Amino acid sequence: MVMVAGLSAIAPDTYAQSANRNARAATRQEKMDAWHKDMAEFRARSAEERHLSALADSIAFVQARAALQNQDFVLEADNVTFRNGSTVFVNSTTNFISVKGNRAVVQISPSNMASGPNGVGGVTVDGTISGQQIVTGKDGRITLSMSVMGIGINAQVEIYMHPGTNQASATVYPNFNSNTVWLNGTIVPYENSSVYEGMSL
């Protein structure tokens, strides 16, 4: 009788343990199912976001290419590199190269503290464009080269726009010294630009 009673006491405990294990397994499975569902939704969102981003880049590229070819654009720079190799992250509203018809403006304003000659922390020079040439390479990169001559500037300017996007870089080679400067940013149609032009030399 004692053995039977002992077995009777053990049986419910064994059943309870088994039920707990099953419950934990079910909980783990539910968590795994929820995780797989979340990942599937994330991938779907990511794919849609990538598609929208690629579409936006494509539209921006078409607009920038047309603006470049029409000489009616602004390269809004977000960083500038100087001859000594130092790179400065800058405000794109005050650091740019703009082209409107046969007029070009090059403005470099790396400082937000000093007023500078142009009143916005740097230098603004403008001049007349000549000898402009646009070439599209085999890789799709578009290169615009031009000479800019004016009271405050006498330089060769080359602008490179990368294929499929409006991301661009530019090199300004002054003809009277070796203070070459490089700009990186985006090209936007002139009328869509929000740059602020300071006082030119």
N, CA, C and O of each residue as an XYZ file, in Angstrom:
804
protein
N       0.830     -1.200      0.000
C       0.000      0.000      0.000
C       0.867      1.254      0.000
O       0.545      2.234     -0.672
N       1.956      1.226      0.744
C       2.833      2.403      0.804
C       3.423      2.677     -0.556
O       3.489      3.831     -0.980
N       3.862      1.623     -1.261
C       4.441      1.798     -2.592
C       3.427      2.354     -3.556
O       3.753      3.216     -4.372
N       2.214      1.883     -3.478
C       1.159      2.385     -4.370
C       0.901      3.847     -4.097
O       0.732      4.647     -5.017
N       0.873      4.187     -2.822
C       0.634      5.578     -2.460
C       1.775      6.453     -2.956
O       1.545      7.565     -3.431
N       3.008      5.955     -2.849
C       4.164      6.735     -3.320
C       4.108      6.949     -4.802
O       4.382      8.049     -5.281
N       3.761      5.927     -5.539
C       3.647      6.049     -6.992
C       2.541      7.018     -7.372
O       2.643      7.779     -8.334
N       1.467      6.957     -6.570
C       0.355      7.864     -6.836
C       0.790      9.308     -6.634
O       0.327     10.200     -7.344
N       1.678      9.547     -5.670
C       2.137     10.913     -5.400
C       3.087     11.397     -6.484
O       3.096     12.578     -6.831
N       3.888     10.478     -7.018
C       4.872     10.850     -8.037
C       4.201     11.145     -9.374
O       4.619     12.056    -10.088
N       3.171     10.389     -9.717
C       2.520     10.510    -11.026
C       2.030     11.917    -11.313
O       2.301     12.431    -12.398
N       1.315     12.574    -10.388
C       0.870     13.949    -10.672
C       2.048     14.897    -10.879
O       1.976     15.784    -11.730
N       3.163     14.725    -10.098
C       4.325     15.586    -10.265
C       4.934     15.418    -11.653
O       5.307     16.392    -12.308
N       5.025     14.172    -12.083
C       5.571     13.899    -13.414
C       4.702     14.525    -14.492
O       5.202     15.084    -15.468
N       3.399     14.421    -14.301
C       2.458     15.003    -15.265
C       2.615     16.526    -15.298
O       2.605     17.136    -16.367
N       2.758     17.124    -14.127
C       2.891     18.585    -14.039
C       4.175     19.044    -14.713
O       4.184     20.035    -15.443
N       5.266     18.313    -14.463
C       6.532     18.671    -15.093
C       6.441     18.582    -16.613
O       6.943     19.444    -17.334
N       5.792     17.523    -17.078
C       5.632     17.350    -18.522
C       4.798     18.471    -19.116
O       5.089     18.979    -20.199
N       3.757     18.848    -18.387
C       2.896     19.943    -18.865
C       3.672     21.256    -18.914
O       3.514     22.048    -19.843
N       4.518     21.478    -17.896
C       5.323     22.707    -17.877
C       6.297     22.752    -19.045
O       6.481     23.789    -19.683
N       6.924     21.591    -19.313
C       7.854     21.534    -20.439
C       7.129     21.831    -21.747
O       7.630     22.570    -22.595
N       5.944     21.246    -21.897
C       5.176     21.477    -23.117
C       4.777     22.947    -23.247
O       4.780     23.517    -24.338
N       4.437     23.538    -22.110
C       4.036     24.952    -22.129
C       5.220     25.832    -22.516
O       5.078     26.770    -23.300
N       6.403     25.516    -21.951
C       7.590     26.289    -22.297
C       7.949     26.130    -23.763
O       8.323     27.092    -24.434
N       7.829     24.902    -24.252
C       8.120     24.652    -25.668
C       7.165     25.427    -26.558
O       7.566     25.984    -27.580
N       5.886     25.459    -26.158
C       4.890     26.205    -26.935
C       5.201     27.689    -26.915
O       5.046     28.376    -27.925
N       5.646     28.192    -25.750
C       6.005     29.613    -25.644
C       7.193     29.945    -26.533
O       7.199     30.968    -27.218
N       8.217     29.061    -26.518
C       9.382     29.277    -27.377
C       8.978     29.279    -28.848
O       9.455     30.103    -29.629
N       8.108     28.363    -29.214
C       7.663     28.283    -30.606
C       6.896     29.539    -31.006
O       7.054     30.052    -32.114
N       6.064     30.026    -30.087
C       5.316     31.252    -30.363
C       6.267     32.434    -30.561
O       6.070     33.270    -31.443
N       7.316     32.480    -29.707
C       8.292     33.554    -29.841
C       9.045     33.453    -31.167
O       9.300     34.460    -31.827
N       9.400     32.213    -31.549
C      10.099     32.017    -32.816
C       9.212     32.400    -33.987
O       9.662     33.041    -34.937
N       7.934     31.997    -33.913
C       6.996     32.343    -34.979
C       6.837     33.860    -35.088
O       6.802     34.410    -36.189
N       6.742     34.528    -33.940
C       6.603     35.988    -33.931
C       7.858     36.646    -34.505
O       7.773     37.631    -35.239
N       9.033     36.084    -34.159
C      10.291     36.639    -34.674
C      10.371     36.496    -36.180
O      10.758     37.433    -36.877
N      10.003     35.314    -36.691
C      10.016     35.092    -38.141
C       9.043     36.036    -38.845
O       9.331     36.540    -39.931
N       7.900     36.267    -38.223
C       6.917     37.181    -38.811
C       7.462     38.602    -38.849
O       7.329     39.303    -39.852
N       8.079     39.020    -37.741
C       8.650     40.369    -37.687
C       9.757     40.538    -38.723
O       9.846     41.578    -39.376
N      10.600     39.519    -38.873
C      11.683     39.596    -39.846
C      11.143     39.667    -41.266
O      11.670     40.407    -42.096
N      10.104     38.908    -41.547
C       9.506     38.939    -42.881
C       8.935     40.323    -43.181
O       9.093     40.847    -44.284
N       8.263     40.912    -42.175
C       7.719     42.260    -42.350
C       8.843     43.277    -42.521
O       8.728     44.201    -43.326
N       9.940     43.108    -41.761
C      11.085     44.022    -41.868
C      11.704     43.946    -43.259
O      12.016     44.970    -43.866
N      11.882     42.704    -43.766
C      12.461     42.552    -45.099
C      11.572     43.181    -46.150
O      12.059     43.809    -47.090
N      10.258     43.011    -45.991
C       9.327     43.608    -46.952
C       9.423     45.126    -46.920
O       9.434     45.784    -47.960
N       9.493     45.678    -45.698
C       9.623     47.137    -45.584
C      10.949     47.603    -46.156
O      11.002     48.608    -46.865
N      12.029     46.873    -45.851
C      13.348     47.254    -46.331
C      13.401     47.233    -47.859
O      13.965     48.133    -48.481
N      12.807     46.196    -48.454
C      12.794     46.097    -49.914
C      12.031     47.268    -50.522
O      12.453     47.838    -51.529
N      10.912     47.622    -49.907
C      10.125     48.752    -50.407
C      10.891     50.059    -50.242
O      10.891     50.908    -51.133
N      11.549     50.212    -49.083
C      12.329     51.428    -48.842
C      13.505     51.525    -49.813
O      13.822     52.608    -50.304
N      14.153     50.382    -50.089
C      15.255     50.393    -51.052
C      14.755     50.766    -52.437
O      15.415     51.498    -53.175
N      13.578     50.254    -52.778
C      12.997     50.571    -54.091
C      12.682     52.057    -54.192
O      12.980     52.694    -55.202
N      12.078     52.609    -53.136
C      11.748     54.035    -53.135
C      13.003     54.893    -53.161
O      13.042     55.927    -53.828
N      14.042     54.458    -52.425
C      15.292     55.196    -52.404
C      15.948     55.183    -53.779
O      16.459     56.205    -54.238
N      15.934     54.024    -54.436
C      16.519     53.918    -55.777
C      15.741     54.779    -56.768
O      16.326     55.402    -57.654
N      14.422     54.809    -56.609
C      13.584     55.631    -57.488
C      13.886     57.110    -57.290
O      13.988     57.866    -58.256
N      14.028     57.517    -56.027
C      14.353     58.917    -55.727
C      15.717     59.293    -56.306
O      15.880     60.378    -56.865
N      16.710     58.379    -56.168
C      18.039     58.629    -56.726
C      17.971     58.774    -58.248
O      18.640     59.625    -58.834
N      17.151     57.927    -58.873
C      17.032     57.977    -60.325
C      16.432     59.300    -60.793
O      16.900     59.896    -61.763
N      15.393     59.749    -60.094
C      14.765     61.031    -60.442
C      15.744     62.175    -60.225
O      15.865     63.068    -61.064
N      16.445     62.143    -59.086
C      17.428     63.193    -58.789
C      18.528     63.215    -59.833
O      18.996     64.286    -60.217
N      18.948     62.039    -60.299
C      19.992     61.956    -61.322
C      19.538     62.582    -62.628
O      20.277     63.349    -63.245
N      18.323     62.255    -63.050
C      17.801     62.797    -64.311
C      17.710     64.321    -64.237
O      18.086     65.020    -65.178
N      17.208     64.826    -63.112
C      17.097     66.277    -62.943
C      18.477     66.941    -62.921
O      18.690     67.975    -63.554
N      19.404     66.334    -62.189
C      20.748     66.907    -62.083
C      21.473     66.870    -63.418
O      22.161     67.826    -63.775
N      21.329     65.788    -64.155
C      21.982     65.677    -65.460
C      21.466     66.753    -66.418
O      22.245     67.389    -67.127
N      20.143     66.950    -66.430
C      19.562     67.978    -67.289
C      20.048     69.366    -66.878
O      20.368     70.195    -67.730
N      20.103     69.617    -65.554
C      20.557     70.916    -65.061
C      22.021     71.150    -65.419
O      22.413     72.266    -65.759
N      22.823     70.092    -65.342
C      24.248     70.189    -65.676
C      24.409     70.520    -67.158
O      25.182     71.405    -67.527
N      23.680     69.810    -67.991
C      23.784     70.024    -69.431
C      23.264     71.397    -69.844
O      23.746     71.977    -70.816
N      22.286     71.917    -69.112
C      21.724     73.231    -69.420
C      22.494     74.376    -68.756
O      22.145     75.544    -68.921
N      23.536     74.034    -68.010
C      24.317     75.022    -67.258
C      23.403     75.889    -66.396
O      23.424     77.118    -66.456
N      22.598     75.190    -65.589
C      21.610     75.843    -64.739
C      21.486     75.032    -63.451
O      20.444     74.436    -63.176
N      22.571     75.019    -62.660
C      22.621     74.118    -61.516
C      23.441     74.711    -60.381
O      24.120     75.726    -60.536
N      23.358     74.042    -59.231
C      24.191     74.371    -58.077
C      24.722     73.070    -57.487
O      23.960     72.133    -57.246
N      26.021     73.018    -57.256
C      26.606     71.913    -56.495
C      26.666     72.384    -55.048
O      27.485     73.233    -54.694
N      25.794     71.829    -54.219
C      25.753     72.189    -52.798
C      26.684     71.245    -52.046
O      26.431     70.043    -51.965
N      27.756     71.796    -51.501
C      28.794     70.975    -50.871
C      28.508     70.726    -49.394
O      28.059     71.621    -48.678
N      28.774     69.503    -48.950
C      28.676     69.206    -47.518
C      30.046     68.974    -46.888
O      30.166     68.887    -45.666
N      31.085     68.874    -47.728
C      32.444     68.865    -47.188
C      33.417     69.430    -48.205
O      33.220     69.313    -49.415
N      34.462     70.039    -47.694
C      35.477     70.688    -48.522
C      36.846     70.193    -48.078
O      37.131     70.120    -46.883
N      37.698     69.852    -49.054
C      39.058     69.412    -48.761
C      40.043     70.419    -49.340
O      39.935     70.826    -50.497
N      41.007     70.812    -48.509
C      41.981     71.809    -48.921
C      43.298     71.143    -49.329
O      43.479     69.940    -49.146
N      44.211     71.940    -49.882
C      45.459     71.415    -50.432
C      46.276     70.662    -49.392
O      46.975     69.709    -49.736
N      46.204     71.066    -48.132
C      46.983     70.398    -47.083
C      46.388     69.059    -46.658
O      46.922     68.381    -45.780
N      45.280     68.690    -47.288
C      44.657     67.397    -47.003
C      43.571     67.439    -45.953
O      42.895     66.434    -45.734
N      43.383     68.570    -45.298
C      42.343     68.656    -44.264
C      40.970     68.755    -44.905
O      40.771     69.487    -45.874
N      40.025     68.005    -44.347
C      38.649     68.003    -44.825
C      37.756     68.613    -43.759
O      37.848     68.267    -42.581
N      36.901     69.512    -44.180
C      36.008     70.201    -43.257
C      34.568     69.942    -43.688
O      34.216     70.132    -44.852
N      33.744     69.507    -42.743
C      32.316     69.370    -43.029
C      31.677     70.743    -42.904
O      31.881     71.450    -41.916
N      30.903     71.112    -43.917
C      30.448     72.488    -44.032
C      28.935     72.546    -44.238
O      28.275     71.537    -44.486
N      28.418     73.760    -44.125
C      27.002     74.031    -44.371
C      26.791     74.169    -45.874
O      27.420     75.013    -46.512
N      25.916     73.350    -46.443
C      25.734     73.349    -47.896
C      25.070     74.622    -48.408
O      25.123     74.906    -49.605
N      24.449     75.387    -47.525
C      23.808     76.627    -47.980
C      24.821     77.741    -48.225
O      24.514     78.722    -48.904
N      26.024     77.595    -47.677
C      27.035     78.644    -47.851
C      28.312     78.130    -48.518
O      29.284     78.875    -48.637
N      28.322     76.880    -48.950
C      29.469     76.311    -49.644
C      28.971     75.643    -50.924
O      28.279     74.626    -50.879
N      29.329     76.224    -52.048
C      28.728     75.737    -53.282
C      29.480     76.243    -54.506
O      30.325     77.134    -54.430
N      29.133     75.634    -55.640
C      29.489     76.147    -56.963
C      28.177     76.270    -57.714
O      27.461     75.282    -57.877
N      27.856     77.460    -58.169
C      26.621     77.652    -58.928
C      26.951     78.080    -60.346
O      27.906     78.817    -60.590
N      26.138     77.600    -61.270
C      26.288     77.955    -62.677
C      24.919     78.358    -63.211
O      23.942     77.616    -63.103
N      24.878     79.547    -63.787
C      23.640     80.053    -64.379
C      24.004     80.716    -65.697
O      24.506     81.839    -65.728
N      23.739     79.997    -66.792
C      24.144     80.520    -68.088
C      25.654     80.560    -68.189
O      26.322     79.538    -68.033
N      26.205     81.769    -68.455
C      27.660     81.897    -68.571
C      28.301     82.479    -67.314
O      29.455     82.906    -67.342
N      27.539     82.496    -66.195
C      28.071     83.017    -64.939
C      28.235     81.885    -63.942
O      27.350     81.043    -63.787
N      29.388     81.875    -63.261
C      29.654     80.876    -62.227
C      30.045     81.577    -60.935
O      30.711     82.612    -60.953
N      29.627     81.008    -59.829
C      29.996     81.512    -58.506
C      30.604     80.357    -57.715
O      30.025     79.274    -57.628
N      31.773     80.604    -57.146
C      32.409     79.633    -56.266
C      32.486     80.265    -54.886
O      33.117     81.305    -54.700
N      31.837     79.625    -53.924
C      31.833     80.162    -52.558
C      32.307     79.097    -51.585
O      31.745     78.004    -51.526
N      33.336     79.419    -50.828
C      33.884     78.532    -49.804
C      33.797     79.268    -48.477
O      34.465     80.282    -48.277
N      32.977     78.757    -47.574
C      32.789     79.384    -46.261
C      32.867     78.321    -45.180
O      31.839     77.904    -44.647
N      34.079     77.874    -44.849
C      34.221     76.778    -43.888
C      33.996     77.186    -42.440
O      33.811     76.325    -41.580
N      34.008     78.492    -42.154
C      33.886     78.942    -40.769
C      32.500     79.485    -40.491
O      31.956     80.277    -41.261
N      31.927     79.037    -39.356
C      30.641     79.563    -38.918
C      30.827     80.678    -37.888
O      29.857     81.280    -37.427
N      32.090     80.944    -37.533
C      32.371     81.921    -36.485
C      32.795     83.269    -37.062
O      32.256     84.308    -36.681
N      33.765     83.252    -37.984
C      34.278     84.503    -38.536
C      33.405     84.963    -39.695
O      32.863     84.147    -40.442
N      33.276     86.264    -39.835
C      32.444     86.804    -40.903
C      33.099     86.607    -42.265
O      32.408     86.327    -43.244
N      34.428     86.750    -42.344
C      35.123     86.567    -43.605
C      34.838     87.690    -44.586
O      33.966     88.525    -44.349
N      35.587     87.708    -45.703
C      35.388     88.749    -46.707
C      33.985     88.770    -47.303
O      33.505     89.821    -47.728
N      33.324     87.610    -47.336
C      31.994     87.566    -47.957
C      30.857     87.771    -46.961
O      29.690     87.811    -47.350
N      31.193     87.900    -45.677
C      30.159     88.114    -44.676
C      29.531     86.853    -44.130
O      28.705     86.924    -43.220
N      29.907     85.676    -44.669
C      29.336     84.409    -44.183
C      30.434     83.390    -43.890
O      30.224     82.186    -44.035
N      31.614     83.880    -43.475
C      32.651     82.966    -43.020
C      33.611     82.458    -44.061
O      34.234     81.414    -43.862
N      33.753     83.166    -45.172
C      34.685     82.687    -46.187
C      34.846     83.652    -47.333
O      34.863     84.870    -47.152
N      34.966     83.077    -48.536
C      35.223     83.876    -49.734
C      34.214     83.504    -50.820
O      33.889     82.332    -51.010
N      33.727     84.519    -51.524
C      32.824     84.333    -52.659
C      33.446     84.996    -53.876
O      33.790     86.178    -53.837
N      33.592     84.241    -54.953
C      34.126     84.803    -56.199
C      33.205     84.398    -57.337
O      32.661     83.294    -57.352
N      33.037     85.310    -58.293
C      32.218     84.975    -59.449
C      32.919     85.415    -60.718
O      33.737     86.334    -60.713
N      32.580     84.736    -61.806
C      33.221     85.045    -63.069
C      32.428     84.525    -64.241
O      31.342     83.964    -64.094
N      33.002     84.729    -65.405
C      32.364     84.313    -66.654
C      32.931     82.973    -67.098
O      34.133     82.728    -66.998
N      32.056     82.117    -67.588
C      32.441     80.774    -68.014
C      32.881     80.777    -69.473
O      32.304     81.464    -70.316
N      33.913     79.996    -69.745
C      34.338     79.790    -71.133
C      34.922     78.386    -71.253
O      35.306     77.766    -70.261
N      34.980     77.901    -72.497
C      35.612     76.609    -72.768
C      34.948     75.428    -72.090
O      35.606     74.425    -71.814
N      33.626     75.530    -71.809
C      32.949     74.441    -71.116
C      32.803     73.207    -72.017
O      32.584     73.313    -73.224
N      32.931     72.052    -71.392
C      32.830     70.791    -72.113
C      32.242     69.732    -71.197
O      32.639     69.617    -70.037
N      31.295     68.956    -71.717
C      30.672     67.878    -70.948
C      30.983     66.548    -71.624
O      30.763     66.380    -72.823
N      31.499     65.606    -70.833
C      31.857     64.287    -71.346
C      31.236     63.227    -70.449
O      31.304     63.329    -69.225
N      30.630     62.210    -71.053
C      30.086     61.073    -70.308
C      30.976     59.867    -70.528
O      31.144     59.415    -71.661
N      31.546     59.343    -69.461
C      32.462     58.220    -69.568
C      31.746     56.896    -69.755
O      30.521     56.819    -69.661
N      32.523     55.855    -70.022
C      31.946     54.522    -70.220
C      31.244     54.016    -68.967
O      30.307     53.223    -69.051
N      31.704     54.480    -67.795
C      31.084     54.058    -66.545
C      29.846     54.887    -66.201
O      29.209     54.665    -65.171
N      29.509     55.847    -67.075
C      28.330     56.672    -66.839
C      28.601     57.956    -66.083
O      27.699     58.775    -65.905
N      29.848     58.144    -65.631
C      30.167     59.362    -64.901
C      30.213     60.545    -65.853
O      30.818     60.472    -66.922
N      29.570     61.634    -65.456
C      29.519     62.840    -66.277
C      30.533     63.840    -65.741
O      30.572     64.118    -64.542
N      31.350     64.377    -66.636
C      32.361     65.360    -66.258
C      32.107     66.667    -66.995
O      32.027     66.695    -68.223
N      31.982     67.740    -66.238
C      31.874     69.080    -66.809
C      33.151     69.835    -66.475
O      33.497     69.982    -65.303
N      33.846     70.309    -67.485
C      35.041     71.119    -67.267
C      34.807     72.493    -67.867
O      34.169     72.618    -68.912
N      35.323     73.524    -67.207
C      35.116     74.891    -67.676
C      36.162     75.806    -67.053
O      36.739     75.505    -66.008
N      36.386     76.911    -67.714
C      37.239     77.958    -67.166
C      36.335     79.051    -66.622
O      35.322     79.397    -67.230
N      36.712     79.587    -65.472
C      35.950     80.670    -64.855
C      36.900     81.840    -64.648
O      37.917     81.715    -63.966
N      36.558     82.979    -65.243
C      37.428     84.147    -65.153
C      36.633     85.352    -64.676
O      35.551     85.647    -65.184
N      37.195     86.046    -63.684
C      36.560     87.240    -63.160
C      37.534     88.039    -62.339
O      38.731     87.750    -62.334
N      37.034     89.050    -61.638
C      37.902     89.901    -60.821
C      38.544     89.096    -59.697
O      39.729     89.256    -59.406
N      37.749     88.226    -59.064
C      38.260     87.486    -57.914
C      38.628     86.054    -58.203
O      39.024     85.326    -57.292
N      38.510     85.622    -59.457
C      38.788     84.218    -59.756
C      39.323     84.064    -61.167
O      38.896     84.754    -62.093
N      40.248     83.162    -61.308
C      40.784     82.754    -62.601
C      41.178     81.298    -62.421
O      42.292     80.993    -61.994
N      40.264     80.411    -62.746
C      40.471     79.010    -62.373
C      39.856     78.061    -63.385
O      38.967     78.417    -64.159
N      40.368     76.836    -63.347
C      39.779     75.735    -64.090
C      38.938     74.938    -63.107
O      39.409     74.575    -62.030
N      37.697     74.668    -63.476
C      36.778     73.945    -62.591
C      36.325     72.664    -63.284
O      35.911     72.686    -64.443
N      36.409     71.557    -62.566
C      35.927     70.279    -63.083
C      34.924     69.699    -62.098
O      35.191     69.602    -60.900
N      33.769     69.317    -62.623
C      32.701     68.758    -61.797
C      32.398     67.355    -62.299
O      32.231     67.134    -63.498
N      32.330     66.418    -61.377
C      32.092     65.018    -61.710
C      30.798     64.555    -61.036
O      30.664     64.643    -59.815
N      29.853     64.064    -61.832
C      28.611     63.550    -61.257
C      28.559     62.042    -61.455
O      28.739     61.546    -62.567
N      28.316     61.335    -60.392
C      28.345     59.881    -60.416
C      27.069     59.317    -61.029
O      26.003     59.910    -60.860
N      27.143     58.189    -61.736
C      25.975     57.646    -62.434
C      24.875     57.188    -61.477
O      25.143     56.603    -60.427
N      23.637     57.468    -61.866
C      22.482     56.992    -61.114
C      22.122     57.795    -59.898
O      21.187     57.431    -59.184
N      22.829     58.882    -59.630
C      22.552     59.688    -58.449
C      22.973     61.126    -58.723
O      23.681     61.394    -59.694
N      22.540     62.051    -57.869
C      22.967     63.444    -58.040
C      24.166     63.781    -57.152
O      24.520     64.949    -56.998
N      24.791     62.748    -56.567
C      26.022     62.958    -55.805
C      27.131     63.399    -56.756
O      27.276     62.855    -57.851
N      27.904     64.382    -56.330
C      28.926     64.921    -57.223
C      30.124     65.425    -56.430
O      30.049     65.646    -55.221
N      31.224     65.598    -57.140
C      32.423     66.198    -56.565
C      32.970     67.202    -57.560
O      32.660     67.147    -58.750
N      33.783     68.118    -57.065
C      34.340     69.143    -57.935
C      35.753     69.486    -57.490
O      36.094     69.386    -56.311
N      36.557     69.889    -58.447
C      37.913     70.352    -58.179
C      38.070     71.740    -58.780
O      37.738     71.971    -59.942
N      38.577     72.650    -57.979
C      38.833     74.013    -58.446
C      40.339     74.219    -58.469
O      40.999     74.185    -57.430
N      40.887     74.438    -59.687
C      42.323     74.648    -59.866
C      42.578     76.128    -60.171
O      42.399     76.548    -61.314
N      42.987     76.919    -59.193
C      43.298     78.332    -59.480
C      44.499     78.424    -60.427
O      45.481     77.698    -60.274
N      44.403     79.315    -61.394
C      45.481     79.460    -62.366
C      46.643     80.296    -61.841
O      47.741     80.247    -62.394
N      46.405     81.068    -60.769
C      47.441     81.976    -60.280
C      48.160     81.452    -59.044
O      49.123     82.070    -58.592
N      47.715     80.322    -58.483
C      48.434     79.710    -57.361
C      48.085     78.220    -57.320
O      47.354     77.724    -58.178
N      48.594     77.533    -56.349
C      48.366     76.080    -56.264
C      47.393     75.718    -55.149
O      47.416     74.598    -54.639
N      46.544     76.663    -54.772
C      45.590     76.402    -53.677
C      44.347     75.668    -54.184
O      43.225     76.169    -54.103
N      44.584     74.471    -54.706
C      43.478     73.656    -55.213
C      42.542     73.277    -54.070
O      42.983     73.026    -52.948
N      41.247     73.239    -54.370
C      40.250     72.876    -53.365
C      39.280     71.880    -53.982
O      38.967     71.958    -55.169
N      38.807     70.942    -53.164
C      37.881     69.912    -53.622
C      36.573     70.022    -52.828
O      36.586     70.235    -51.616
N      35.456     69.874    -53.526
C      34.147     69.927    -52.884
C      33.387     68.643    -53.176
O      33.505     68.077    -54.262
N      32.613     68.190    -52.212
C      31.739     67.026    -52.393
C      30.350     67.374    -51.915
O      30.174     67.998    -50.869
N      29.353     66.959    -52.701
C      27.977     67.262    -52.317
C      26.982     66.735    -53.333
O      27.166     65.650    -53.885
N      25.948     67.486    -53.576
C      24.901     67.080    -54.506
C      24.614     68.203    -55.493
O      24.777     69.384    -55.184
N      24.183     67.810    -56.685
C      23.806     68.781    -57.709
C      22.293     68.886    -57.763
O      21.592     67.877    -57.838
N      21.800     70.107    -57.725
C      20.363     70.361    -57.808
C      20.122     71.433    -58.859
O      20.999     72.263    -59.099
N      18.946     71.434    -59.493
C      18.623     72.520    -60.423
C      18.721     73.866    -59.724
O      18.422     73.978    -58.536
N      19.135     74.876    -60.454
C      19.374     76.194    -59.874
C      18.167     76.701    -59.108
O      18.305     77.237    -58.009
N      16.978     76.533    -59.685
C      15.773     77.070    -59.043
C      15.378     76.295    -57.791
O      14.576     76.778    -56.991
N      15.928     75.111    -57.616
C      15.611     74.305    -56.435
C      16.632     74.481    -55.316
O      16.487     73.897    -54.243
N      17.647     75.273    -55.562
C      18.714     75.430    -54.579
C      18.322     76.444    -53.507
O      17.571     77.388    -53.752
N      18.859     76.212    -52.311
C      18.562     77.110    -51.180
C      19.841     77.756    -50.640
O      19.905     78.111    -49.463
N      20.869     77.911    -51.502
C      22.132     78.468    -51.044
C      21.999     79.971    -50.803
O      21.114     80.645    -51.331
N      22.929     80.459    -49.974
C      22.974     81.894    -49.660
C      24.297     82.442    -50.168
O      25.364     82.027    -49.716
N      24.222     83.375    -51.110
C      25.419     83.936    -51.707
C      25.868     85.174    -50.950
O      25.101     86.116    -50.753
N      27.138     85.153    -50.526
C      27.698     86.288    -49.815
C      28.217     87.359    -50.762
O      27.975     87.311    -51.968
N      28.931     88.321    -50.204
C      29.484     89.422    -51.013
C      30.709     88.921    -51.752
O      31.642     88.401    -51.141
N      30.706     89.078    -53.062
C      31.825     88.586    -53.867
C      32.963     89.585    -53.879
O      32.769     90.772    -53.617
N      34.152     89.093    -54.186
C      35.340     89.932    -54.272
C      35.292     90.805    -55.515
O      36.214     91.584    -55.758
